[in-house]
Amino acid sequence: MIKNHLTALLFSLIFSSSICSAQEQVLYKKIDTTYLFLEVYKPPHFDTSKKYPALIFFFGGGWNGGSRSQFLEHAKYFSKRGLVCFLADYRTASKNKTTPFAALEDANSAMRFVRKSAKKFGVDPDKIIASGGSAGGHLAAATALTKEYNAPTDDLSIDCIPNALVLFNPVIDNGPGGYGYERIGNAYKSFSPLHNIEKGAPPTIVFLGTEDALIPVVTAQYYQTVMEKVGSTCKLELYEGQSHGFFNYRNRAYFNKTVLAADAFLQELGYLTETPKVNIN
């Protein structure tokens, strides 16, 4: 049974005695004196003759703060499952005195950098997954759905659109009444993922707690409805009684649940293969 296989595999990978560390830290963008990096995690026994799916993580923090280390354990797990994983920096208000629009510019730049450098990283440019939590979930979704907010130094001939999305309590509505509207204003029409869903939107899975004070369940349900209306897959996984950020590694039980569900989703898309049950000693 796939769920039992995944549960055993999760514990085997996360609690393995071997330590998974980033193989490299790569500069993907420089703006004046600001340097933005991608932390790279490759599968064990990485084969340079193969092309692997990629998974890019954007941290949360309301576009105000945060750290790429938020998704460190996710990157460790999914790299061991056979994905090349990236933890992305982007500019924030607290560190760089920038706006959410600059954060989206950086996310688009990161996506383009990975696709442009696919051969170097051993990545399949047609199997790039974007992921993130909260405002980082917004950035992941916005790279797929919005068309503006590109850095002037970006090569726009390189597509920034991911092939799939894995979103953890994402900020998907920036319109009136939605998260961040007081900072975004009328630009929500071009910035808000919910307001830019079109035919061809990448297959998506959304994880949300029913007691999330920032992202209402009805918003996620409406997002799913609009996605389905344009013919795109959108799975919504609701977790009863859970609040914002419930999926983080410190909440081990829900980290496990959401990672396993994301794993199963990526299997359905053909990005991961089912593996035999791993015994835990």
The 8 nearest C-alpha neighbors of each residue, nearest first, counted from 0:
[[1, 3, 2, 4, 5, 276, 275, 273],
 [0, 2, 4, 3, 5, 273, 263, 6],
 [3, 1, 5, 4, 0, 6, 259, 263],
 [4, 2, 6, 5, 1, 0, 7, 276],
 [5, 3, 276, 1, 7, 2, 6, 8],
 [4, 6, 8, 2, 3, 7, 9, 1],
 [7, 5, 3, 9, 8, 4, 2, 10],
 [8, 6, 4, 5, 9, 10, 277, 11],
 [7, 9, 5, 11, 6, 10, 277, 12],
 [10, 8, 6, 12, 11, 7, 5, 13],
 [11, 9, 13, 12, 7, 8, 14, 6],
 [10, 12, 8, 9, 15, 14, 13, 7],
 [13, 11, 9, 15, 10, 14, 8, 76],
 [14, 12, 10, 15, 11, 9, 76, 75],
 [13, 15, 10, 11, 12, 16, 9, 17],
 [14, 16, 12, 17, 11, 13, 18, 10],
 [15, 17, 14, 18, 13, 12, 11, 19],
 [16, 18, 15, 19, 14, 12, 13, 20],
 [19, 17, 20, 16, 15, 75, 14, 13],
 [18, 20, 75, 17, 21, 40, 79, 43],
 [21, 19, 22, 18, 40, 75, 39, 23],
 [20, 22, 40, 39, 23, 38, 19, 24],
 [21, 23, 40, 39, 20, 41, 24, 38],
 [24, 22, 21, 39, 38, 25, 40, 37],
 [23, 25, 38, 37, 39, 36, 26, 22],
 [26, 24, 37, 36, 27, 23, 38, 39],
 [25, 27, 36, 35, 28, 37, 24, 34],
 [26, 28, 36, 35, 25, 112, 109, 37],
 [29, 27, 35, 26, 34, 30, 36, 108],
 [28, 30, 34, 33, 35, 31, 32, 27],
 [31, 29, 33, 32, 34, 28, 35, 152],
 [30, 32, 33, 29, 34, 28, 35, 95],
 [33, 31, 30, 34, 29, 35, 95, 28],
 [34, 32, 30, 31, 29, 35, 95, 28],
 [33, 35, 29, 28, 32, 36, 30, 26],
 [36, 34, 28, 88, 26, 27, 29, 89],
 [37, 35, 26, 25, 88, 27, 87, 24],
 [36, 38, 87, 25, 86, 24, 85, 39],
 [37, 39, 24, 86, 85, 23, 21, 25],
 [40, 38, 85, 21, 23, 84, 22, 24],
 [41, 39, 21, 84, 83, 22, 78, 85],
 [40, 42, 83, 78, 84, 39, 43, 45],
 [41, 43, 78, 79, 81, 45, 82, 83],
 [44, 42, 45, 79, 41, 78, 81, 19],
 [45, 43, 46, 42, 41, 47, 79, 81],
 [44, 46, 43, 42, 47, 41, 49, 121],
 [47, 45, 48, 49, 44, 121, 50, 42],
 [48, 46, 49, 121, 45, 50, 120, 119],
 [47, 49, 46, 50, 121, 45, 51, 118],
 [50, 48, 47, 46, 51, 121, 122, 45],
 [49, 51, 122, 123, 121, 52, 48, 47],
 [52, 50, 122, 123, 82, 121, 53, 83],
 [53, 51, 126, 82, 123, 122, 127, 83],
 [52, 54, 83, 127, 82, 84, 128, 122],
 [53, 55, 128, 84, 129, 127, 85, 83],
 [56, 54, 85, 129, 84, 130, 86, 128],
 [55, 57, 130, 86, 131, 87, 85, 129],
 [58, 56, 131, 135, 87, 130, 86, 59],
 [59, 57, 135, 67, 131, 132, 69, 66],
 [60, 58, 135, 134, 132, 133, 65, 61],
 [59, 61, 65, 64, 62, 63, 134, 58],
 [60, 62, 134, 63, 59, 64, 133, 135],
 [63, 61, 91, 60, 99, 64, 134, 92],
 [64, 62, 92, 91, 61, 93, 60, 65],
 [65, 63, 60, 91, 93, 62, 92, 61],
 [64, 66, 60, 59, 58, 67, 63, 69],
 [65, 67, 68, 69, 58, 64, 88, 59],
 [66, 68, 69, 58, 86, 87, 88, 70],
 [69, 67, 71, 66, 70, 86, 58, 72],
 [70, 68, 67, 71, 58, 66, 247, 65],
 [71, 69, 73, 68, 72, 74, 67, 56],
 [70, 72, 68, 74, 73, 69, 75, 86],
 [73, 71, 75, 74, 70, 76, 248, 13],
 [72, 74, 70, 76, 71, 75, 77, 258],
 [73, 75, 71, 77, 72, 76, 84, 78],
 [76, 74, 72, 78, 73, 77, 19, 71],
 [75, 77, 73, 79, 74, 78, 13, 72],
 [76, 78, 80, 79, 74, 82, 75, 73],
 [79, 77, 42, 82, 81, 80, 75, 41],
 [78, 80, 42, 77, 76, 81, 43, 75],
 [79, 81, 77, 78, 82, 76, 42, 271],
 [80, 82, 42, 78, 79, 77, 83, 51],
 [83, 81, 78, 52, 53, 77, 51, 84],
 [82, 84, 41, 53, 78, 40, 54, 42],
 [85, 83, 54, 40, 74, 53, 39, 55],
 [84, 86, 55, 39, 38, 37, 87, 56],
 [87, 85, 38, 56, 37, 67, 55, 57],
 [88, 86, 37, 57, 67, 56, 85, 36],
 [87, 89, 35, 36, 67, 37, 86, 90],
 [90, 88, 105, 102, 35, 87, 91, 106],
 [89, 91, 102, 95, 97, 101, 88, 92],
 [92, 90, 63, 62, 95, 64, 94, 93],
 [91, 93, 96, 63, 97, 95, 94, 98],
 [94, 92, 63, 91, 64, 96, 95, 97],
 [93, 95, 91, 92, 96, 64, 90, 63],
 [94, 96, 97, 92, 91, 90, 93, 33],
 [97, 95, 92, 93, 94, 91, 98, 90],
 [96, 98, 92, 95, 91, 101, 90, 99],
 [97, 99, 100, 101, 92, 102, 91, 96],
 [100, 98, 102, 101, 62, 103, 97, 91],
 [99, 101, 103, 98, 102, 104, 148, 190],
 [102, 100, 104, 103, 99, 98, 97, 105],
 [101, 103, 99, 105, 90, 100, 104, 89],
 [104, 102, 106, 100, 105, 101, 138, 107],
 [103, 105, 101, 149, 148, 107, 102, 150],
 [106, 104, 108, 102, 103, 107, 89, 109],
 [105, 107, 103, 109, 108, 104, 138, 102],
 [106, 108, 110, 104, 105, 109, 159, 142],
 [107, 109, 105, 111, 106, 110, 112, 104],
 [110, 108, 112, 106, 107, 111, 105, 113],
 [109, 111, 159, 107, 113, 112, 108, 106],
 [110, 112, 159, 114, 108, 109, 113, 115],
 [113, 111, 109, 115, 110, 114, 116, 108],
 [112, 114, 116, 110, 115, 111, 117, 109],
 [113, 115, 117, 111, 124, 116, 112, 110],
 [114, 116, 112, 113, 117, 111, 157, 118],
 [117, 115, 113, 119, 114, 118, 112, 120],
 [118, 116, 122, 114, 120, 119, 115, 113],
 [117, 119, 121, 120, 116, 122, 123, 115],
 [118, 120, 116, 117, 121, 122, 115, 113],
 [121, 119, 117, 122, 118, 116, 83, 113],
 [120, 122, 50, 118, 119, 117, 51, 47],
 [123, 121, 117, 51, 50, 120, 52, 124],
 [122, 124, 50, 126, 125, 51, 52, 117],
 [125, 123, 114, 126, 117, 122, 127, 52],
 [126, 124, 123, 127, 162, 52, 161, 114],
 [127, 125, 52, 123, 124, 162, 53, 128],
 [126, 128, 53, 161, 162, 52, 54, 125],
 [129, 127, 54, 163, 161, 164, 162, 53],
 [130, 128, 55, 164, 139, 54, 161, 56],
 [131, 129, 165, 56, 166, 139, 164, 55],
 [132, 130, 136, 135, 57, 56, 166, 58],
 [131, 133, 136, 167, 135, 59, 169, 168],
 [132, 134, 169, 136, 59, 170, 168, 135],
 [135, 133, 137, 59, 61, 136, 170, 62],
 [136, 134, 131, 59, 57, 132, 58, 138],
 [135, 137, 131, 169, 132, 133, 139, 134],
 [136, 138, 170, 134, 140, 135, 169, 139],
 [137, 139, 135, 141, 136, 140, 103, 142],
 [138, 140, 136, 129, 130, 142, 137, 141],
 [141, 139, 137, 143, 138, 142, 192, 136],
 [140, 142, 138, 144, 143, 145, 192, 139],
 [143, 141, 139, 140, 160, 107, 144, 138],
 [144, 142, 160, 141, 140, 161, 145, 139],
 [143, 145, 141, 195, 142, 192, 196, 140],
 [146, 144, 141, 195, 147, 142, 189, 190],
 [145, 147, 144, 148, 189, 142, 149, 141],
 [146, 148, 149, 145, 189, 190, 104, 103],
 [149, 147, 104, 100, 103, 150, 146, 101],
 [148, 150, 104, 147, 151, 107, 153, 108],
 [149, 151, 153, 152, 104, 148, 108, 105],
 [152, 150, 153, 149, 154, 155, 148, 104],
 [151, 153, 150, 154, 149, 108, 155, 28],
 [154, 152, 150, 151, 155, 108, 149, 111],
 [153, 155, 156, 157, 152, 111, 151, 158],
 [156, 154, 157, 153, 158, 149, 159, 111],
 [155, 157, 154, 158, 153, 159, 111, 115],
 [158, 156, 155, 154, 111, 159, 115, 114],
 [157, 159, 160, 111, 156, 155, 114, 110],
 [158, 160, 111, 110, 107, 142, 161, 157],
 [159, 161, 143, 158, 142, 162, 110, 144],
 [162, 160, 127, 128, 163, 143, 129, 159],
 [161, 163, 127, 201, 128, 126, 125, 160],
 [162, 164, 128, 201, 202, 161, 203, 129],
 [163, 165, 203, 129, 128, 130, 166, 202],
 [166, 164, 130, 204, 203, 205, 129, 167],
 [167, 165, 205, 136, 130, 131, 169, 204],
 [166, 168, 132, 206, 169, 205, 131, 136],
 [169, 167, 207, 133, 206, 132, 166, 243],
 [170, 168, 133, 136, 167, 137, 132, 171],
 [169, 171, 137, 133, 134, 172, 136, 178],
 [170, 172, 192, 193, 137, 169, 191, 173],
 [171, 173, 177, 193, 191, 174, 170, 178],
 [174, 172, 177, 191, 180, 178, 187, 179],
 [173, 175, 177, 187, 172, 180, 176, 191],
 [176, 174, 177, 180, 173, 184, 178, 181],
 [175, 177, 174, 178, 180, 173, 172, 179],
 [176, 178, 173, 174, 172, 175, 180, 179],
 [177, 179, 173, 180, 172, 170, 176, 213],
 [180, 178, 182, 181, 173, 183, 177, 174],
 [179, 181, 183, 173, 184, 182, 174, 178],
 [180, 182, 179, 184, 183, 178, 175, 173],
 [183, 181, 180, 179, 184, 99, 98, 178],
 [182, 184, 180, 186, 181, 187, 179, 185],
 [185, 183, 180, 186, 181, 182, 187, 174],
 [184, 186, 187, 188, 183, 174, 180, 189],
 [185, 187, 188, 184, 183, 189, 190, 191],
 [188, 186, 190, 191, 185, 189, 174, 173],
 [189, 187, 186, 190, 194, 191, 185, 174],
 [188, 190, 187, 186, 191, 145, 147, 195],
 [191, 189, 187, 188, 186, 145, 192, 141],
 [190, 192, 173, 187, 194, 172, 193, 189],
 [193, 191, 171, 195, 141, 194, 144, 140],
 [194, 192, 172, 191, 171, 195, 196, 222],
 [193, 195, 192, 191, 196, 188, 189, 172],
 [196, 194, 192, 193, 144, 145, 197, 191],
 [197, 195, 193, 144, 194, 192, 200, 226],
 [198, 196, 200, 199, 229, 195, 144, 226],
 [197, 199, 229, 200, 230, 196, 231, 226],
 [198, 200, 197, 201, 231, 229, 230, 196],
 [199, 201, 198, 197, 231, 196, 202, 144],
 [202, 200, 163, 162, 203, 199, 164, 231],
 [203, 201, 232, 163, 231, 233, 164, 200],
 [204, 202, 164, 233, 163, 165, 232, 201],
 [203, 205, 234, 165, 233, 235, 166, 164],
 [206, 204, 166, 235, 167, 236, 234, 165],
 [207, 205, 167, 236, 168, 237, 235, 166],
 [208, 206, 168, 237, 238, 236, 209, 205],
 [209, 207, 241, 238, 242, 211, 210, 237],
 [208, 210, 239, 240, 211, 241, 238, 216],
 [211, 209, 242, 240, 241, 208, 212, 239],
 [210, 212, 242, 243, 208, 213, 214, 209],
 [213, 211, 214, 210, 243, 215, 242, 209],
 [212, 214, 211, 215, 178, 243, 170, 177],
 [213, 215, 211, 212, 216, 170, 168, 218],
 [216, 214, 218, 217, 213, 211, 212, 219],
 [215, 217, 219, 218, 220, 209, 214, 207],
 [216, 218, 220, 215, 219, 221, 222, 214],
 [219, 217, 221, 215, 216, 220, 222, 214],
 [218, 220, 222, 216, 221, 217, 223, 215],
 [221, 219, 217, 223, 222, 218, 216, 224],
 [220, 222, 224, 218, 223, 219, 217, 225],
 [223, 221, 219, 225, 220, 224, 193, 218],
 [222, 224, 220, 226, 221, 233, 225, 227],
 [225, 223, 221, 227, 222, 226, 228, 220],
 [224, 226, 228, 222, 227, 223, 221, 229],
 [227, 225, 223, 231, 228, 224, 229, 222],
 [226, 228, 230, 231, 224, 229, 225, 223],
 [227, 229, 225, 230, 226, 224, 231, 198],
 [230, 228, 198, 227, 226, 231, 197, 225],
 [229, 231, 227, 228, 198, 226, 232, 199],
 [232, 230, 227, 226, 229, 202, 200, 233],
 [231, 233, 202, 203, 227, 234, 226, 230],
 [234, 232, 203, 223, 204, 202, 226, 231],
 [233, 235, 204, 205, 203, 236, 232, 223],
 [234, 236, 205, 204, 206, 237, 233, 223],
 [235, 237, 206, 205, 207, 234, 238, 204],
 [236, 238, 207, 208, 206, 209, 235, 239],
 [239, 237, 208, 241, 209, 207, 240, 236],
 [238, 240, 209, 241, 208, 237, 210, 207],
 [239, 241, 210, 209, 208, 238, 242, 211],
 [242, 240, 208, 210, 239, 209, 238, 245],
 [243, 241, 211, 210, 208, 245, 244, 240],
 [242, 244, 211, 245, 208, 212, 168, 241],
 [243, 245, 246, 247, 242, 168, 132, 133],
 [244, 246, 243, 242, 247, 241, 250, 253],
 [247, 245, 254, 253, 244, 250, 257, 248],
 [248, 246, 249, 254, 250, 245, 244, 251],
 [249, 247, 250, 254, 251, 246, 72, 253],
 [248, 250, 251, 247, 254, 246, 245, 252],
 [251, 249, 248, 247, 252, 253, 254, 245],
 [250, 252, 254, 248, 249, 253, 255, 247],
 [251, 253, 255, 254, 250, 256, 246, 248],
 [254, 252, 256, 255, 246, 251, 250, 257],
 [253, 255, 246, 251, 248, 257, 252, 256],
 [254, 256, 253, 252, 258, 257, 259, 251],
 [257, 255, 253, 259, 254, 258, 260, 252],
 [256, 258, 260, 259, 254, 255, 253, 261],
 [259, 257, 261, 255, 260, 256, 254, 262],
 [258, 260, 262, 256, 257, 261, 255, 5],
 [259, 261, 257, 263, 262, 258, 264, 256],
 [262, 260, 264, 258, 259, 263, 257, 265],
 [261, 263, 259, 265, 260, 264, 258, 266],
 [262, 264, 266, 260, 261, 265, 259, 267],
 [265, 263, 261, 267, 266, 262, 260, 268],
 [266, 264, 268, 262, 270, 267, 263, 271],
 [265, 267, 271, 269, 263, 268, 264, 270],
 [266, 268, 264, 265, 269, 263, 270, 271],
 [269, 267, 265, 266, 270, 264, 271, 202],
 [268, 270, 266, 267, 271, 265, 272, 264],
 [271, 269, 265, 268, 266, 52, 272, 126],
 [272, 270, 266, 269, 265, 273, 81, 80],
 [273, 271, 266, 274, 269, 270, 265, 80],
 [272, 274, 271, 266, 275, 1, 4, 5],
 [273, 275, 272, 276, 4, 5, 8, 277],
 [276, 274, 277, 4, 273, 8, 5, 1],
 [275, 277, 4, 7, 278, 274, 8, 3],
 [278, 276, 7, 8, 275, 279, 11, 4],
 [277, 279, 280, 276, 7, 11, 8, 4],
 [280, 278, 11, 277, 7, 10, 8, 276],
 [279, 278, 11, 277, 15, 10, 7, 14]]
